[in-house]
Amino acid sequence: MLLVILAFFPAGQVRVRTYCNPVNINYRFQPTSGISYREAADPVIRIYRNKYLLLASHSGGYWTSDDLMNWDFIPISSLPIEDYAPDIITISDTTYYAASSWIKKPMYWTTDPFKDNWRPMEKTLPFPVWDPAFLKDDDGKIYLYWGCSDQESQPIRVVQLDRKMQPLSAPDTLIRHNPGLYGWENPGEMNQVVKNGYNEGAWMTKFNKRYYLQYASPGTEFKTYADGVYTSDSPRGPFRYETYSPFSYKPGGFIGGAGHSSTFCDKYGNWWHIATMSISVRHMFERRLGLFPSYFDKDGVLRTLTAFGDYPARVADHKIDFQKEDPFTGWMLLSYKKKVSASSSLDKFPPEYAADENVRTWWSAATGNQGEWFSMDLGDKCTVNAVQVNFADNDAVLNDKSTGLFYCYRVLSSEDGKTWKIIIDKSTNNRDACHDYTELDEPARARFIKVENGKVPGGKFSMYDLRIFGSRQGSLPTEVRSFKVIRKKEDSRRATVIWKHDPAATGHIVNFGTDSQKLYSSVMVYDSDSLRLTGLNRDAEYYYSVDSFNECGIKKGTQKVKN
């Protein structure tokens, strides 16, 4: 692990630049007269004039960044900004915008997307599109992909466009539903519903003259939301399903889901995958964004790195090889199930919920008053590198018109629980960030961590989780050398992986894939000696391995099982 970390940054570079999912942006409260909830989903990242543009559903605008870490929000009123799943494409000096609609609507255009000055095109498309995605091919030809439905009559389609963004022919059908073959296309938290999922979120990536048509299933509200891929030698097909699908998959960890995404190349030639992640407690569309490193291997297999996908990772400022140099920092989670206390709490929202590594539960203080606090005992002295405070907005009554959405707080550390030192001071914060991740300028040596409330934008002082990352001295868990996989022939879309319990392990990563050398998919589990996999492909043969981890690091499993 240490060699990987050192290889990632050039010699002499001192400052480590990291981020942690969910992406730390101002998720907008939605326009509603009911319960307050935040949302951003269906993300797209494009590069325009050496800057990144991030678009997402129902966000009131979009974001721009120089480095994929620090995002500035641009509010927009000149677009149908409340439409879902937008995409943009730049052709010469003009940027075009399309978003989802069940009725025919015009596209929009601008020569400067950093300004709120979009204009509708004169002609509409002759048909409505939902979840549109553009491709500008190397030969200058333009294609539009779209589709979002659980109905057989609504597959994912493509049409070629002329320079006036009008279709040159009738649409071609590309992807139909196959839940009987592909377990991950079945709806449900465990893909347990026997019906079509929503095939949606088409996205096209071209790599080495090969076309990768990505799509999402089974539904945005599930932790099993994922992306699969078909490939072809032509942008209009025919396309072949890749049995390593889903290639973007994250049903475990703090926050699940890695579907309806865009795969893009950064300014240095590195590939990334920006995806939709699910909370879906207050509302089905209560969603967040996740950014994951990706790459194409020597055989053209598309992989997204999600194993420790909500732990701190590095953003590159140069060309690297993600296949050899994992951006994961190696900073482990120190806060899971630790002893906690608080200034107050509500019966249905106890303090323990802020240390359970589950974004779908939260702790709430009795008030949102200044002086409410939450404290965690890490058990003994650890090295703390970063802190993520995930605010839960319990009992907030806020919407898209609300202002002053700032969390003002301080984070303190202590070695003995008596003498405290401020390690993060955001008492005068004026930036909306509900999943506020801070990498410390200097690592802190601490046993106790406390968060003190100064101000919340509404409701109670509350947290999904207080997540502490760093390292602890000690022994790694035992390597998982022996485990079994049960996969029934009558429904080989499901399998159960079982290993021996190790009390020294905090959790495990189950890796699997259709090639013995490419166990590219993974699921994280805590406090378990088994995992039920429900998203396999019926006619595919799989290989499996199991890694174990604790607060001291990761023990890779070398044993592989074929089933």
ZIRATA-V247421 format. One line per field, one symbol per residue. phi: phi as a letter, one per 40 degrees, with the letter a starting at -180 (. if undefined). psi: psi as a letter, one per 30 degrees, with the letter a starting at -180 (. if undefined). burial: b if it has 9 or more other ideal C-beta (glycine too) atoms within 8 Angstrom, else e. A space follows every 50 residues. Layout:
phi: ???
psi: ???
burial: ???
//
This chain:
phi: .cccccccbcdgccccbbbaccdcbccccccaccccabaaafcbbbbbfg bcbbbacfbgiabbacagbbbbcbcbbcbcccccfcababbfbbbbbbac acbcbccbaabaccbcacbcccbcccacbbfcacbbcccgcbbbbaiaab bccbccbaacbcccgbccaccbcbbbcacccbdcccchcbfcccacccca fcabbbafgbbbccabacaccbccdabbabbacbcbgcbbcccccccbaa cbgcbchabfbbbabccbgccbbbbcbbbfbcadccbbbbbbcbabcccg ccbbcbdbcbbcbcbcbacbbccbbccdcgcccbbcfccbaacaabdcbc dcccbbfaccbacbccabcdhcabbbbcgacbcbbabbbbcbfcgcbbac ccbgcbbbabbbbacbgbbbbcbbbbcbdbbcacbcbbcccbdbcabbbb bbcbabcagbcabcacbbbiabcicccccccbabbbbcccaccbabbbbc cbccccabbcbaacbcbbcccabcbbfabaaccbbccdcbcbbbabcbaa ccibbccccbbba
psi: eeeeeefeklkfkejkjllkklkilikkkljlfbkkllkklhlkklkjhg lkkjklkhfgallklfggejkkkjkkfgliffklilllkkjcgkkkkklk kflkllllllgjfflihlkklekllgllkkhkklkjlfgfkkkkklkjlg kffilkllkklafghkkfalkkkeklkhffejeffkllfghfkilkajka hkkkkkkhgkkjjklllfkffkfgklklklllfkfgalkkkjffkkfjki faaeklkhlilkklkafggkkljklklkdheekegjllkkkkkllkafgg kkkkjgehfhlklkkkglkljfffikfkffklkffkhlklllelllefil effggghjfgllkklflglkfklkkkjfeakljkflkjjjkfhkgkilaf fklhikjklkkllkffgekkkkfkjhfgkgkjjfijkkkkekkkjlekkk kkkeklflbljlkekjkkkblkkakllkkjfkllkjjkefigfklkkklk kjffkealjjkllgkfgiifllkkkkhlglkjkghlkegkklkllkllla ffakjkkfkkkk.
burial: eeebbeebeeeeeeeebbbbbbbbbbbbbbeeeeebbbbbbbbbbbbeee bbbbbbbbbebbbbbeebeebebbebeebebebbbbbbbbeeebbbbbbb beeebbbbbbeeeeeeebeebeeebeebbbbbbbbebeeeebbbbbbbbb eeeebbbbbbbbeebbbeeebbebbebebeebbbbbbbeebeeeebbbbb bbbbbbeeebbbbbbbbbbbebbbbbbbbbbbeebbbebebbebbbbbbb bebebbbbbbbbbbebebebbbbbbbbbbbeebebbbbbbbbbbbbbeeb bbbbbbbbbbbbbbbbeeebebeebebbbbbbbbbbebebebeebbeebe bbbbbbbbbeebbbbeebeeebbbbbbbeeebbbbbbbbbbbbbebebbe ebeebbbbbbbbbbbeeeebeebbebeebeeebbbbbbbbeeebbbbbbb bbbbbbbbbbbbbbbbbbbbbbeeebbbbbeebebebeeeebbbbbbbbe ebeebbbbbbbbbbbeebbbbbbbbeeeeebebbbbbbeeebbbbbbbbb bbbbbebebbbee
//
